[in-house]
Amino acid sequence: MQRHTFAALTLALALAATAASPALLAAQDVPGSGIVPAAIGNSEERPIAFARSVPADAALAVVMTDAGLPEGVDGLPVDAQARIAAAEFAGKAGELLDLPSAAGSPRIVLFGAAGEDGQPIDWRVVGGRIAQELAEEDAPIAVVGLPGSDAMAMAGLGATLGQYRFDRYKSDRSAKPSQPITFVGAQGAEAAASWTRRQSALADGVRFARDLVNEPASVIYPESFVARTQALFAGVPNVSISVLDQADMRRMNMGAIAGVGQGSRRPPRLMMIAYRGASGAPIALAGKGITFDTGGISIKPSSGMGAMKRDMSGAAAVTGAIYSLAKSGAPVHAVAVAALAENMPGDNAQRPGDVVRTMSGKTIEIVSTDAEGRLVLSDAIEYVVREADPYALVDIATLTGSVGRALGPEYAGVFARDKAFAEAAIAAGERVDEPVWQLPLHETYRKAVRDSEIADVVNGGVSPGASSGAHFIEYFVPEDLPWIHIDMASVDDASTSSPLVPAGSSGYGVMLLDELARSWRPR
């Protein structure tokens, strides 16, 4: 580079730095200072409420499953009933009708929810649609026509997920209406109890995961991920959190996770969260937490690299899931381990050709430093198995691009040695609409992963990528332990908005892992 070009670049960088926010500069320059204060949080949203009667002056969102009027709604104005009846709205799923409003009368919007061919109605989607369609309505919103407390509580979950936004870095954000969304029905009290007992904690877990993933990597790195989590769990009963730093990892011979993080000035962390809501052995949830992935020495192309702040989505998912379990007081025993590192090409970074040793003594030949997620998971899995002695293990990771080429953006890939465990994961995914599709483990791929001339296994260079990645992780899981691997690399982010997932991080995996931990035990 020419001397004058370098000087001009230096001046431009200095000018950019002086124009930057002090909070962002702190996040970039001082390890540990990147935690965004609550005052710089996302915009206020509509709170969720439940009642037996329609609040005064509320805009009406009327859920229609047929051409009839909702029954058992106290406080529904007579003129509103007449206007709804006159509309002759068929109420098919996805349809919407905004009724003409008389002067001084509340707005009335009819939302179709009638299922087709006997298919069950996803009340979460109904709630999400209502929250998004009426986001600009400057009035309280009353939702009527939902059939019972379960439907009301699930619609509340959908509304909470659907109105999520991540706008804390927008300097020109305008305040949006923040009056409540009230779900109205004869079972309002029962719906409120269900919401408090289960759905509100689940919504908080998903939204926390989304926040972590949407944050820039200058704000969320291993140390600040831990600090955010510790703040989240403060005061939640029956929870303990332990954290290993880089010195701990070296002392415990965790060469895999330490090796990935050694090229960054932000050192790795291994965080384990234990929630004891029942006696007996726990289910273990292990998440890949690469807070930024350049590829290391095997550096990625620049195109799309900004999205690599999302490479910690697996760690965010296990953290959000165990928060949901603990906050709701679920009758389960669970542990979550987040393997956190930043993969940078620094002068101390590990190299292709290196050999690292995990805490159990197993060795790995580094073929590509861009196959780092399986490295951090190897030590995390051995650690949680030794410390917690779980009855089953689920690991979840944005592990390979090949899973997206195989399944597209509709499914995560699931790999399992245990047929019943795989079937349980598929069923749980169907129930919460976080679907997984089983992909193969095969002896040919297993042998290829173990075909190193100088170490026990190789960390890359074996096709197909998704299956070989699963076999690599399998090598560090005891043979008698029920285990599944979820490769979520194709579903961790939504490019377009949907009723439950505004564009950005989907928070995928929180609901799936929450449901799986509650519903499955090996026979």
C-alpha positions as CSV (number, residue, x, y, z in Angstrom):
1,M,0.0,0.0,0.0
2,Q,1.3,3.5,-0.9
3,R,2.2,5.7,2.1
4,H,-0.2,8.5,1.1
5,T,-3.0,6.0,0.7
6,F,-2.4,4.6,4.1
7,A,-2.4,8.1,5.6
8,A,-5.7,8.9,4.0
9,L,-7.2,5.7,5.2
10,T,-6.0,6.4,8.8
11,L,-7.5,9.8,8.7
12,A,-10.8,8.4,7.4
13,L,-10.9,5.9,10.2
14,A,-10.2,8.5,12.8
15,L,-13.0,10.7,11.5
16,A,-15.4,7.8,11.5
17,A,-14.4,7.0,15.1
18,T,-15.1,10.5,16.3
19,A,-18.5,10.4,14.7
20,A,-19.4,7.1,16.3
21,S,-21.6,6.7,19.4
22,P,-19.6,6.6,22.6
23,A,-21.5,3.4,23.6
24,L,-20.5,1.7,20.4
25,L,-16.9,2.8,20.7
26,A,-16.9,1.3,24.2
27,A,-18.2,-1.9,22.9
28,Q,-15.5,-2.1,20.2
29,D,-12.5,-0.9,22.2
30,V,-12.9,-2.2,25.8
31,P,-13.6,-5.9,26.4
32,G,-16.5,-6.4,28.8
33,S,-18.1,-3.0,28.1
34,G,-20.4,-3.9,25.3
35,I,-23.5,-4.6,27.3
36,V,-26.3,-2.3,26.0
37,P,-28.0,-0.5,29.0
38,A,-31.7,-0.9,29.3
39,A,-32.1,2.8,28.3
40,I,-30.9,1.9,24.8
41,G,-33.4,-1.0,24.5
42,N,-35.9,-1.7,21.8
43,S,-39.0,0.5,21.4
44,E,-41.9,-0.1,23.8
45,E,-44.4,-2.6,22.6
46,R,-48.0,-3.4,23.4
47,P,-48.4,-5.4,26.7
48,I,-50.6,-8.5,26.7
49,A,-53.7,-8.7,28.9
50,F,-56.8,-10.9,29.3
51,A,-60.3,-10.0,30.4
52,R,-63.9,-11.0,30.3
53,S,-65.2,-7.8,28.8
54,V,-64.1,-5.4,26.0
55,P,-62.2,-2.4,27.4
56,A,-63.7,1.0,26.6
57,D,-62.6,2.8,23.4
58,A,-60.7,-0.3,22.2
59,A,-60.4,-1.1,18.5
60,L,-61.9,-4.5,17.8
61,A,-60.0,-7.4,16.3
62,V,-62.8,-10.0,15.7
63,V,-61.6,-13.6,15.0
64,M,-64.0,-15.4,12.7
65,T,-63.9,-19.1,12.2
66,D,-67.3,-19.1,10.3
67,A,-69.9,-16.5,9.3
68,G,-71.3,-16.2,12.8
69,L,-70.7,-13.8,15.6
70,P,-68.4,-14.6,18.5
71,E,-70.4,-15.7,21.5
72,G,-69.9,-15.0,25.2
73,V,-68.2,-11.6,24.8
74,D,-69.2,-9.1,27.4
75,G,-69.2,-5.4,26.5
76,L,-69.3,-5.9,22.7
77,P,-71.3,-2.9,21.5
78,V,-74.7,-3.5,19.8
79,D,-73.7,-1.4,16.8
80,A,-70.5,-3.4,16.4
81,Q,-72.5,-6.7,16.4
82,A,-74.7,-5.3,13.7
83,R,-71.8,-4.2,11.6
84,I,-70.1,-7.6,11.9
85,A,-73.3,-9.4,11.0
86,A,-73.9,-7.2,8.0
87,A,-70.4,-7.9,6.6
88,E,-71.2,-11.5,5.8
89,F,-67.5,-12.4,6.2
90,A,-66.7,-16.0,5.5
91,G,-63.8,-16.1,7.8
92,K,-61.3,-18.2,5.8
93,A,-57.8,-18.5,7.2
94,G,-55.7,-15.5,6.2
95,E,-58.5,-13.3,5.1
96,L,-59.0,-9.9,6.6
97,L,-61.8,-7.3,6.3
98,D,-61.6,-3.8,7.7
99,L,-65.1,-2.6,8.3
100,P,-66.0,1.1,7.5
101,S,-66.1,3.0,10.8
102,A,-68.8,5.5,11.8
103,A,-67.6,8.7,13.4
104,G,-66.7,8.2,17.0
105,S,-67.0,4.4,16.7
106,P,-64.1,2.0,17.3
107,R,-62.3,0.5,14.4
108,I,-63.4,-3.1,13.7
109,V,-61.2,-5.5,11.7
110,L,-62.4,-9.1,11.0
111,F,-59.6,-11.8,10.9
112,G,-60.4,-15.1,9.2
113,A,-59.2,-18.2,11.0
114,A,-61.3,-21.0,9.7
115,G,-59.2,-24.1,9.2
116,E,-59.2,-26.0,5.9
117,D,-59.8,-29.7,5.6
118,G,-60.1,-30.2,9.3
119,Q,-56.6,-28.8,10.0
120,P,-56.2,-27.4,13.5
121,I,-55.9,-23.6,13.7
122,D,-52.6,-22.2,14.9
123,W,-53.8,-19.5,17.3
124,R,-50.3,-18.1,17.6
125,V,-50.4,-17.2,14.0
126,V,-53.8,-15.5,14.5
127,G,-52.3,-13.4,17.4
128,G,-49.2,-12.5,15.4
129,R,-51.3,-11.3,12.4
130,I,-53.4,-9.2,14.6
131,A,-50.4,-7.6,16.3
132,Q,-48.8,-6.8,13.0
133,E,-51.9,-5.6,11.2
134,L,-52.9,-3.2,14.0
135,A,-49.4,-2.1,15.0
136,E,-50.1,1.5,14.0
137,E,-53.6,1.7,15.5
138,D,-53.5,4.4,18.1
139,A,-55.9,2.8,20.5
140,P,-56.1,-0.2,22.8
141,I,-56.9,-3.4,20.9
142,A,-59.5,-5.9,22.1
143,V,-59.4,-9.4,20.5
144,V,-62.7,-11.2,20.6
145,G,-63.9,-14.5,19.2
146,L,-61.2,-16.9,20.4
147,P,-62.7,-20.2,21.6
148,G,-61.4,-20.7,25.1
149,S,-58.5,-20.1,27.4
150,D,-55.9,-22.1,25.5
151,A,-56.6,-20.3,22.2
152,M,-56.5,-17.0,24.0
153,A,-53.1,-17.7,25.7
154,M,-51.6,-19.1,22.5
155,A,-52.8,-16.0,20.6
156,G,-51.1,-13.9,23.3
157,L,-47.9,-15.8,22.6
158,G,-48.2,-15.2,18.9
159,A,-48.9,-11.5,19.4
160,T,-45.8,-11.1,21.6
161,L,-43.6,-12.9,19.0
162,G,-45.2,-11.1,16.1
163,Q,-44.7,-7.6,17.3
164,Y,-41.0,-8.1,18.2
165,R,-38.7,-5.6,16.7
166,F,-35.0,-4.8,17.1
167,D,-34.6,-1.1,16.6
168,R,-32.3,0.0,19.4
169,Y,-29.7,1.4,17.1
170,K,-32.0,3.5,14.9
171,S,-31.6,7.1,15.8
172,D,-34.8,8.2,14.0
173,R,-37.1,5.6,15.4
174,S,-40.6,7.0,16.0
175,A,-42.7,5.9,18.9
176,K,-45.4,3.4,18.0
177,P,-48.7,2.9,19.9
178,S,-48.1,1.0,23.1
179,Q,-51.7,0.5,24.4
180,P,-52.4,-3.1,25.4
181,I,-53.7,-6.0,23.4
182,T,-56.5,-7.5,25.5
183,F,-57.8,-11.0,24.6
184,V,-61.4,-11.0,25.7
185,G,-63.6,-14.0,26.5
186,A,-65.5,-15.8,29.2
187,Q,-62.4,-17.7,30.2
188,G,-60.2,-14.6,30.5
189,A,-59.0,-15.5,34.0
190,E,-58.0,-19.0,33.0
191,A,-56.2,-17.6,29.9
192,A,-54.3,-15.2,32.1
193,A,-53.2,-18.0,34.4
194,S,-52.1,-20.1,31.4
195,W,-50.2,-17.1,30.0
196,T,-48.4,-16.5,33.3
197,R,-47.7,-20.1,33.9
198,R,-46.2,-21.0,30.5
199,Q,-46.5,-18.8,27.4
200,S,-45.0,-15.5,28.8
201,A,-41.8,-17.3,29.8
202,L,-41.6,-19.0,26.4
203,A,-42.0,-15.7,24.7
204,D,-39.3,-14.1,26.8
205,G,-36.9,-17.0,26.0
206,V,-37.5,-16.6,22.3
207,R,-37.2,-12.8,22.4
208,F,-34.0,-13.0,24.5
209,A,-32.4,-15.4,21.9
210,R,-33.5,-13.0,19.1
211,D,-31.9,-10.0,20.9
212,L,-28.6,-11.9,21.3
213,V,-28.4,-12.9,17.7
214,N,-29.5,-9.5,16.3
215,E,-26.9,-7.6,18.3
216,P,-23.7,-6.7,16.5
217,A,-20.6,-8.7,17.3
218,S,-19.0,-5.6,18.8
219,V,-21.7,-5.9,21.5
220,I,-22.2,-9.6,22.0
221,Y,-19.0,-11.6,22.4
222,P,-18.2,-14.4,24.8
223,E,-17.8,-12.3,27.9
224,S,-20.9,-10.1,27.3
225,F,-23.0,-13.1,26.2
226,V,-22.3,-14.5,29.7
227,A,-23.1,-11.2,31.4
228,R,-26.4,-10.7,29.6
229,T,-27.4,-14.3,30.6
230,Q,-26.4,-13.8,34.2
231,A,-28.6,-10.6,34.3
232,L,-31.5,-12.5,32.7
233,F,-31.5,-15.3,35.3
234,A,-31.0,-13.0,38.3
235,G,-33.6,-14.0,40.9
236,V,-34.9,-17.1,38.9
237,P,-35.2,-19.9,41.5
238,N,-33.5,-23.3,41.2
239,V,-30.9,-22.1,38.7
240,S,-27.1,-22.1,39.0
241,I,-24.6,-20.7,36.4
242,S,-21.0,-21.7,36.2
243,V,-18.5,-20.1,33.8
244,L,-15.0,-21.3,32.6
245,D,-12.6,-18.7,31.2
246,Q,-9.6,-19.4,29.0
247,A,-7.3,-20.1,31.9
248,D,-9.8,-22.7,33.2
249,M,-10.0,-24.3,29.7
250,R,-6.2,-24.6,29.4
251,R,-6.0,-26.1,32.9
252,M,-8.7,-28.6,32.0
253,N,-7.0,-29.4,28.6
254,M,-9.9,-28.0,26.5
255,G,-7.6,-27.5,23.5
256,A,-10.5,-27.4,21.0
257,I,-12.5,-24.5,22.3
258,A,-9.4,-22.7,23.5
259,G,-7.8,-23.1,20.1
260,V,-10.7,-21.6,18.3
261,G,-10.7,-18.5,20.5
262,Q,-7.0,-17.9,20.7
263,G,-6.8,-15.7,17.6
264,S,-9.2,-13.1,19.2
265,R,-8.5,-10.6,21.9
266,R,-11.9,-11.5,23.3
267,P,-11.2,-14.8,24.9
268,P,-13.6,-17.8,24.9
269,R,-16.1,-18.8,27.7
270,L,-17.9,-22.0,28.5
271,M,-21.1,-21.3,30.4
272,M,-23.2,-24.0,32.0
273,I,-26.7,-23.2,33.3
274,A,-28.4,-25.8,35.5
275,Y,-32.1,-25.7,36.3
276,R,-33.4,-28.3,38.8
277,G,-37.2,-28.4,38.6
278,A,-37.2,-32.2,39.2
279,S,-35.0,-34.9,40.7
280,G,-32.9,-37.3,38.8
281,A,-30.5,-36.9,35.9
282,P,-31.0,-33.9,33.5
283,I,-31.4,-33.6,29.8
284,A,-28.4,-31.7,28.4
285,L,-28.6,-29.0,25.8
286,A,-25.4,-27.9,24.1
287,G,-25.2,-24.9,21.8
288,K,-22.6,-23.6,19.4
289,G,-21.8,-20.0,20.3
290,I,-19.4,-18.5,17.8
291,T,-20.1,-14.8,18.4
292,F,-18.4,-13.9,15.1
293,D,-16.9,-16.2,12.5
294,T,-14.4,-14.9,10.1
295,G,-13.3,-18.4,9.3
296,G,-10.1,-17.8,11.1
297,I,-6.9,-18.4,9.0
298,S,-9.2,-20.2,6.5
299,I,-10.9,-16.9,6.0
300,K,-14.4,-16.6,4.5
301,P,-15.2,-14.4,1.5
302,S,-16.2,-10.9,2.4
303,S,-19.7,-11.3,0.8
304,G,-22.2,-12.0,3.5
305,M,-19.6,-12.1,6.3
306,G,-21.6,-9.6,8.3
307,A,-24.2,-12.4,8.9
308,M,-21.6,-14.3,10.8
309,K,-22.6,-12.5,14.0
310,R,-25.4,-15.0,13.9
311,D,-23.1,-18.0,14.3
312,M,-24.0,-18.1,18.0
313,S,-27.6,-18.9,17.4
314,G,-27.3,-22.4,18.9
315,A,-26.0,-21.0,22.2
316,A,-28.8,-18.4,22.1
317,A,-31.4,-21.2,21.6
318,V,-30.2,-23.4,24.5
319,T,-30.1,-20.3,26.8
320,G,-33.5,-19.1,25.8
321,A,-34.9,-22.6,26.2
322,I,-33.6,-23.2,29.7
323,Y,-34.8,-19.8,30.7
324,S,-38.3,-20.7,29.5
325,L,-38.2,-23.9,31.5
326,A,-36.9,-22.2,34.7
327,K,-39.1,-19.1,34.5
328,S,-42.2,-21.2,34.1
329,G,-41.2,-23.7,36.8
330,A,-41.3,-26.7,34.5
331,P,-41.1,-30.0,36.3
332,V,-37.8,-31.0,34.6
333,H,-34.1,-31.2,35.3
334,A,-32.1,-29.6,32.5
335,V,-28.6,-28.2,31.9
336,A,-27.6,-26.0,29.0
337,V,-24.0,-25.4,28.0
338,A,-23.0,-22.5,25.7
339,A,-19.6,-22.9,23.9
340,L,-18.7,-19.3,23.3
341,A,-15.7,-18.1,21.2
342,E,-14.9,-15.5,18.5
343,N,-13.1,-17.0,15.5
344,M,-10.6,-14.5,14.2
345,P,-7.4,-14.6,12.1
346,G,-5.1,-13.0,14.6
347,D,-1.3,-13.6,14.9
348,N,-2.0,-16.2,17.6
349,A,-4.8,-18.0,15.6
350,Q,-4.6,-21.7,15.1
351,R,-3.6,-22.9,11.7
352,P,-4.7,-25.6,9.3
353,G,-2.5,-28.6,10.0
354,D,-2.5,-28.0,13.8
355,V,-3.6,-30.8,16.1
356,V,-5.6,-30.0,19.3
357,R,-6.6,-32.2,22.2
358,T,-10.0,-32.1,23.9
359,M,-10.4,-32.5,27.7
360,S,-10.9,-36.3,27.3
361,G,-7.5,-36.6,25.5
362,K,-9.0,-37.2,22.1
363,T,-7.1,-35.4,19.3
364,I,-8.3,-33.4,16.3
365,E,-6.4,-32.6,13.1
366,I,-7.4,-29.1,12.0
367,V,-8.1,-29.3,8.2
368,S,-10.0,-26.0,8.1
369,T,-10.2,-23.3,10.8
370,D,-13.6,-22.5,9.3
371,A,-15.0,-25.8,10.7
372,E,-14.8,-24.4,14.2
373,G,-18.3,-25.0,15.6
374,R,-17.8,-28.7,15.9
375,L,-14.5,-27.9,17.8
376,V,-16.1,-25.8,20.5
377,L,-18.9,-28.3,20.8
378,S,-16.5,-31.2,21.3
379,D,-15.1,-29.8,24.6
380,A,-18.6,-28.5,25.6
381,I,-20.1,-32.0,25.2
382,E,-17.4,-33.8,27.1
383,Y,-17.6,-31.2,29.9
384,V,-21.4,-31.4,30.3
385,V,-21.4,-35.2,30.2
386,R,-18.7,-35.4,32.9
387,E,-20.2,-32.7,35.1
388,A,-24.0,-33.4,34.7
389,D,-24.2,-37.1,33.8
390,P,-27.3,-36.4,31.6
391,Y,-29.9,-39.0,30.5
392,A,-29.9,-37.5,27.0
393,L,-28.0,-34.9,25.0
394,V,-29.2,-32.5,22.3
395,D,-26.7,-30.3,20.5
396,I,-27.8,-27.5,18.2
397,A,-25.6,-25.4,15.9
398,T,-25.5,-23.3,12.8
399,L,-23.0,-25.9,11.7
400,T,-22.9,-26.3,7.9
401,G,-24.0,-24.5,4.8
402,S,-24.7,-27.9,3.2
403,V,-27.8,-28.5,5.4
404,G,-29.4,-25.5,3.7
405,R,-28.6,-26.8,0.3
406,A,-30.2,-30.1,1.3
407,L,-33.3,-28.8,3.1
408,G,-33.7,-25.1,2.2
409,P,-35.1,-22.6,4.7
410,E,-38.0,-24.7,5.9
411,Y,-36.3,-27.4,8.0
412,A,-33.4,-27.8,10.3
413,G,-31.6,-31.1,9.9
414,V,-31.6,-33.7,12.7
415,F,-29.2,-36.6,13.1
416,A,-29.7,-39.3,15.6
417,R,-28.4,-42.7,16.7
418,D,-31.6,-43.3,18.7
419,K,-34.7,-43.7,16.5
420,A,-37.1,-42.8,19.3
421,F,-35.2,-39.7,20.2
422,A,-35.3,-38.5,16.5
423,E,-39.0,-39.2,16.3
424,A,-39.6,-37.3,19.5
425,A,-37.7,-34.3,18.1
426,I,-39.7,-34.4,14.8
427,A,-43.0,-34.6,16.8
428,A,-41.9,-31.7,19.1
429,G,-41.0,-29.6,16.1
430,E,-44.3,-30.2,14.5
431,R,-46.2,-29.2,17.7
432,V,-44.3,-25.8,17.9
433,D,-43.9,-25.2,14.2
434,E,-40.1,-25.4,14.3
435,P,-39.7,-28.4,12.0
436,V,-36.8,-30.7,11.6
437,W,-36.1,-33.3,9.0
438,Q,-33.9,-36.4,9.6
439,L,-30.7,-36.7,7.6
440,P,-28.5,-39.8,7.5
441,L,-25.6,-41.0,9.6
442,H,-23.7,-43.6,7.6
443,E,-20.7,-45.7,8.4
444,T,-18.9,-44.4,5.3
445,Y,-19.0,-40.9,6.6
446,R,-18.1,-42.0,10.1
447,K,-14.9,-43.7,8.8
448,A,-14.0,-40.7,6.7
449,V,-14.1,-38.3,9.7
450,R,-11.8,-40.7,11.5
451,D,-9.3,-41.0,8.6
452,S,-6.5,-38.8,9.9
453,E,-2.9,-39.9,9.6
454,I,-1.8,-38.0,12.7
455,A,-4.9,-37.6,15.0
456,D,-8.1,-39.3,16.0
457,V,-10.4,-37.3,13.7
458,V,-10.3,-34.5,11.1
459,N,-12.5,-31.5,11.5
460,G,-13.3,-30.9,7.8
461,G,-12.8,-31.9,4.2
462,V,-15.3,-34.7,4.2
463,S,-18.5,-34.8,2.2
464,P,-21.5,-34.6,2.7
465,G,-20.8,-31.7,5.0
466,A,-23.9,-31.9,7.2
467,S,-23.6,-35.6,7.8
468,S,-19.8,-35.5,8.4
469,G,-20.2,-32.7,10.8
470,A,-22.7,-34.8,12.8
471,H,-20.3,-37.7,12.8
472,F,-17.5,-35.5,14.1
473,I,-19.7,-34.4,17.0
474,E,-20.9,-38.0,17.6
475,Y,-17.2,-39.0,18.2
476,F,-17.3,-37.0,21.5
477,V,-20.7,-38.4,22.7
478,P,-20.7,-41.6,24.8
479,E,-22.0,-44.5,22.8
480,D,-24.7,-45.4,25.3
481,L,-26.0,-41.8,25.6
482,P,-29.2,-41.0,23.6
483,W,-28.1,-38.1,21.4
484,I,-29.4,-35.9,18.6
485,H,-27.6,-33.2,16.6
486,I,-29.6,-30.4,15.1
487,D,-28.0,-28.4,12.3
488,M,-30.0,-25.1,12.2
489,A,-27.9,-23.2,9.8
490,S,-30.7,-22.8,7.3
491,V,-33.4,-21.6,9.7
492,D,-31.7,-19.2,12.1
493,D,-32.7,-16.1,10.3
494,A,-35.8,-14.9,8.5
495,S,-35.2,-12.8,5.3
496,T,-38.9,-11.8,5.1
497,S,-41.5,-11.2,7.8
498,S,-44.1,-13.7,8.9
499,P,-46.8,-13.5,11.6
500,L,-44.6,-15.0,14.2
501,V,-41.1,-14.0,13.0
502,P,-40.4,-10.4,11.8
503,A,-37.4,-10.2,9.5
504,G,-34.2,-10.9,11.4
505,S,-33.3,-13.6,13.9
506,S,-36.0,-16.2,14.2
507,G,-35.0,-17.4,17.7
508,Y,-35.3,-20.9,16.2
509,G,-34.8,-23.7,18.6
510,V,-36.1,-22.2,21.8
511,M,-39.6,-23.5,21.5
512,L,-38.4,-26.9,20.1
513,L,-35.9,-27.5,22.9
514,D,-38.4,-26.3,25.5
515,E,-41.0,-28.7,24.2
516,L,-38.6,-31.6,23.8
517,A,-37.3,-31.2,27.4
518,R,-40.8,-31.3,28.7
519,S,-42.1,-34.2,26.7
520,W,-39.4,-36.8,26.2
521,R,-37.7,-39.4,28.3
522,P,-36.1,-42.6,27.1
523,R,-38.1,-45.7,27.8
